[in-house]
Amino acid sequence: MHTLERLQRGELSGISRLDLSAGLTQFPEEIFDLADSLEVLNLSGNQLSSLPDNLPRLKKLRILFCSDNAFEEVPAILGQCSALEMVGFKANRIRHLPAAALPPKLRWLILTDNRLEQLPEEIGHCERLQKLMLAGNRLQSLPASLANCHQLELLRIAANQLPELPDWLLDMPRLSWLAFAGNPFSDAMEAEVLAQHPVPPIQRDQLALGEVIGQGASGVIHGATWQAPHQPARAMAVKLFKGSLTSDGLPHSEMAACIAAGEHSNLVRVAGPLAEQEEAPPGLLMELIDPVFQVLADPPSLASCTRDCYAPQQRFTVDQAVRIAAGVANAITHLHGRGILHGDLYGHNLLVDPSGKPLLSDFGAASFHDPLSEQGRKLQRLEARAFGYLLEELLDRCDSANDSRLKQMTRLKHQCLGSPAERPDFISLAQALQAIG
């Protein structure tokens, strides 16, 4: 983090990224002294409510973060910033997104946790838009023009007021990751799935919490000892939810999906929800994962936008790649059968052991659907595209080019990345991968 004093003294000349959180109520004019070099400007965590009309003087600015400020509308001047690709205004008070505020090169727009009731029709002109984060607003509809955003791959619309999921959305050619829980149309389905798979709560006095072993956007994970009645003590993990909105959606929807998912050899086992207790955060009791399981990839970077990042030296044997793919396909088949869309099928949400056995984790973007409906089948084919990307990432890192199994997996990849109506369902994918293995 930089300081205002260093900026004012001219000590930051030539930098390409400026991070400034100093209780600012006005945009510091000294930032314009960096116009020849500045590409990333992070003004999150201030008290700003406007940006200057001469902001386009920052002619190289590609990325702008203004989260946790006091904006009530997205500044229209952003639309005149010719190089701007990524815009983030999470956790403000934004009620209005002017059409004029949409930059011509926009790829990634973050408006999570605001007060938006509608989007401008002109968003359909954003031909390069790949990632749109709108969870935690007051949207009652989506403009049909969004269907023109043919590059859109990731959409977060959880925790809004949408009465339905528009059919045209599921026909978008590249959409691969979708989260929509916490809307009126999905709440009833969530309750129905939970009723079909009841799990008794775990009494909190049976648990002894240990040290923190992990944390994410939605909660903190502790090591724990579980002393169930008439059972030997067991080492477990407890996830305590923070209770606040994340970029993907609401913690209670994540809890519901974890519980409804049930048991599967390629999912992290959940013993049950913690019993409700006054002033205590909601939580889940889960199996403690063997440390031989390691995260497969890192999340997308600012540059990669929607694609995971892998270590340059990371390679897979064909056996590992086939086992990872087959295990994931089996897990998703199980989830879809229970009416759960994972919504965030990525390598960074996979824990893999040295043999290639995967565990699918992180249900923060999970949503509920009717698996037997036409819309449910479309949602499942949407997730097949995300699986196609995973296959591509595995295949790109396999060395045995002459192995016939790689050719078979490549055919599956192309099917998954094809047009929505032509993609296979996960039952077919799981069967094909079992035959390959």
N, C-alpha and C positions, 0 to 999 in steps of 0.2 A: 504493500500500500504506500502510495506517495503522499507527500504532505503539501498543503497549500503554500506553506512558507518556501519550500524548495521550488515550487512552480513560480512563485512571485519573484524569487531571486534569480530566475533564469537558469537554474541548475539542471533542468530536465530537457534541455535543448536536444533535438534529434531523436527522442524516444518514439517508438512506434505504438506503445501501449501506455495509457495513463489510467491509474486506479486512484480515485479520489473520494474519500468518504470523510467529510469534515463538518457535518451539520450545515451544509451550504443551503442558503435560501435563494441565491442568485448564481447564475452561470459565470465562473471567473473568466474575465476577458483575456487573461494571460494564456488561456488554452489555445487561443488563435496564434500565439507565437510558435506553436508546434505544427502549424498547418502543413508544412512541407514533409512531415514524417508520420503524423499520427494516423494510425489505422484502427486502433481499438480504444474506445473511450468508455470507461466504467465509472459512472456517477451514482451507483447504487448506494442506498443507505444515507441519503441526505434529506433535505426538506424542500426540494425543488418542485415547482408547479408549472414552470414554463421553460422554454429554450429560446435563445435569441434568433431573430429573423435572419441573421447573417451566418447561421450555422453551416450553410454550404461552402463557406470559405475553407472548411476542413475538407479539402477536395479528395483526400485519400481515405477518408473515414469509411471503413467497411462494417464495423461492429459497434453498436451503441447499447449499453446497459444503463437503464434508469430505474431499476427495481427498488422497492421500499422507499418511495418518495411520496409526494403529495399531488401528483398530476390528476386532473379530473377529465382530461382528454388527451389523446395522443397528439403531440404538436404537428400541425399541418406542414410546417417547414421541412419535416423529414422527407417529404415527397420530392423535394428539390435537391436532395443529397444524392448525386448521381452514382456514387460508388457504394452506397449503403446496402448491405446484404442481410444483416442480422440486426433485429430490433427487439429489445427486452424491456418491458414495463410491468413486470410482475409485482403484485402486492402494492398497488396504488389505489386511487379512488376513481378509476377511469369509467366514465359512463358513455363516452362518445369516441368513435374511431372515424375521423373524417376521411373521405375518399382521397382527399389531397395529401393525406399523411403517408400514403403507401408509396415507398420508393420504387423506382422502375426495375431495380435489380433484386428485389426482396426475395430471399430464400427461406428465412427462418424468422417467425414472428411469435413472441412470447407475451401473452396478455393474461396469464394465469392470475386468479385471485383479484378480480376487479368487479365492476358493477355494470358491465356491458349488457345491454338488452338486445342489441342487434348489430349485424355487420353490414358494411356498405356493399351494395351490388357490385361496385367496382373492384372488389377483391378478386373477382373472376378475371381481371386483367393481369394479375400477378402470375405470369406464365412460368416463372422460375421457382415459385413457392414450393418448398419441399416439406417444411415442418411448421405446423400451426398449433400453438398451445393455448387453449381457451378454457381449461378447467376452472371451476369456481367462479363463474359469472352468472348472469341472469338471462341468458339467451333463451328465447322462446321459439326460435326458428333459425335455420341456416339459409342463406341466399342460394337460390338454384344456380346462380352464376359461378359458385365455387366449383361446380362440375367442370368448368373450363380450365381449372388448375391441374393440368394433366401430369405435372411433375410431383404433385403432393403425395408424400409417402407416409408421413406420421401425423395423426390428428388426435388431439386430446380435447374432448367435449364433455367430460364427466362433471358432475356437480353443477348442472345448469337447470333450466326449467323447460327442457325440450319435451313436447308431448309425443313425439315419434322420431324414429330414425328414417330419414328420407331414403327411398329406394335408389335414387340416382347416386347417392353417396357410395353405395356398395358396388357400383359399376365403374368407379374411377380406376383407371388402368394401372396405376402404380401404388395405390394405397395399400399399405402392408401392416401398419401398426395403428390400432384404433382403440380408444378407451372412452366409454360412454356411460359407466355406472353412475348412480346418483341423480338420474333424471326421472321424471314421473313415469315415462314409458318402461323404464327398466327396474324401478323399485319393486313393482308387483312380481316380476319374474325372479328377482333376487329372493324375495320372501318365499316364493313357491319352491325354489330349488332348496333353500335351507330347510323348509318343512319336510321335503322328501328325504333329507339326509340329516336327521337330528343327531347331535353329539352332546352328551351331558357335560356340564361345566366342571372344571377342576377346582376344588376348594383351595383357596390360597394358603391356608394354614398347613397344607401338605408340602409346601414348597419352601426351600431355603435358597434365596438368591445369592449368587456369587458375583464375580467381577464382570465388567462389561467386556464382551468378546466381539462385538460388532455393532454398527449402527448405520442407518440409512435415513432417507428423507421422511419415512413414516414412523420410525420408532428405533428403540434401542434394544439390543439383544444381550441378555445376561446368561452366563453359565448358571445352572441351578441343580439342586438335588431334589428329587421327587420321592416322597415317602407316602405312597398310596397305602390304604388300609390292607393289612395282611399280605403285603408285598415287600420284597427287598428294596432298599433305596436304589434309585437309578440316577445317573448323571444325565441331565437334559439341558435344554435351552429354553429361555422364556423371552418372548418378544413383547415389550411394553410399548404401546402405541402413544404417539405424542398427541393425537386427537386433533391435529390441524391438517388443513388441506395440503396436498403435495402437487407437484406438476402433473401427476397422472390422475389424481382423484382423491377420494375420501378414505381415511383409514378403515372405517367400518365396512366399506365395500371390499377392501383387501381382506379383512378378517373373515367376512362372509364367504369369499371365494376360497380361502385357505381351508375353512371348515368343510364347505360343500365338496371340495375336491376329493376328499376321502383318501384311501391308501393306494399307492402304486409304487412299484419298485424304482421308478425314475422320478419320483417326487419326494421332497422332504416331508417326512411323516409328521402330522400334527395330531397330538394326543387329544387336544380339545381347547376350548376357550377358558380363560380364568373366570371364576365366578365373580359376578358384579359385586363391587364393594364401594361404599361411599368415599368419594375423593381419591379413589385409586384409579389409575389409568387402565383402560381395557388391555387385555393381553392374550397371548396364545402360548400354550406349552407345546414345544416341538422336540423332535429328536436332536441329539447333539451330533453334528456331522463329523465324521472321521476327518482329521486334518490331511489325509492323503488326497482328499478332494480339493481341487484348486479351481479358481475362476478361469474360464476359458479365454476371455478377452476383456479389454478395457472398453468403457462406454465410448460413444462417438465423441469426437473432438469438435472444436469450433470449425475446423477445416473440413472434416469428414461429414458433418451435419447429421446424417441418419445412419451412417455405417460404423460398425465397431472398429476399434483399433487393436491390432495384434502386435506382439513383440516381433521385431524384424527377423529374429532367428527362430521363431516358432514354426515347427514342422509337425506333421502327423503321419504315422504309418497308415496304410490303407485299412488295416484291421481297426485301428483307433477311429478313423473317420467313419467307417461303416457302423461301428458300435455307437458312436456319439449320435449319428443321424438316426439310427434305428431306435435308440432309447428315447430321443426327443419325439419322434413320430408316435411311438407308443404312448408317451405321456400326454401328448396333445390329443390323440384319439380318445384317451380316457376322459380328459377334461371336456372335450366337445360332446361326448356321450352324456355328460352330466349337465350340459347346458352352460358351460363356462368357456368364454373366449379369453385366452391369456392376455393378449393385447400388447405384450412386450417381449415377443419371442426373439431373443438376442443371445449371442455368445456371452455377453457380460452377465446374463442371468442363468448361466449354466455352470455348475460345479462338476468337474470331471476328474476321475481317478486315473492313474497311469495306464490302465487297460483300455480306457475310453468309455467306461460306464458314466453316463451323465445323470445329474440330478437337476431338474428344472425348478427354479426358485423365483421369488419376487412376484407376488400377485397384485402389486400396487396398481396396475393398469387393467386388471381383470374386469370383465363385464359378463352379464348373464343374458342368455338368449334361449329361444325355443329351438332345439336342435333338429326338430322334425319339420319346421316351417321352411318356406322358400327363402325367407330372409335369413334364417339361421344357417342354411346351406351356403348362402352367399357370404356370410360372415366367416364361415369356416374356410371357404376358398380364398378369402382375403388373407387369412392367417397363413395359408399355404404359400403365398408370395414371400412372407417373412422367412418361411422355412427354405424357400429357394435361395434367398440371400445367404442363409446359414450354410446350405450345401455348397454354394459358390466359394465361401470363405474357407471351408474345409478342403475343397478340391484344389484351391489355389496354393495350399500349403502341404500337399501330398507329393512325394518324390517319385513314386513308382508309376511313371507315365504309361507303361505298357500293361499294367494290370487291368484286365477286362472289367473288373468291378468299378473302376473309375469311370469307364465309358457308360456303364449302366447308371451310375449316380449322376453323370453329366446329363443324360437323357431326362432323368427325374427333375434335375435343376431347371432345365429348359421348359418342362411342363409346368412347373410351379411359377416360373416367371412369365408365363404366357398370358393371354387375355383372361379376364376373370372367369368367363363361362367355360373355358377349356381346362382350368386347373383341376388336378385330382383332389379328392378328399383325403383326409388323413388315414382312413381305414385302408384305402388303396396304397397310400405311401408306405404305411407300416408293413403291409403284406409284401410290397415290392422290395423293401429294404431287408426284410427277413429272408426273402429268396436270394438276394445278393449276398447276404452274410453267410 
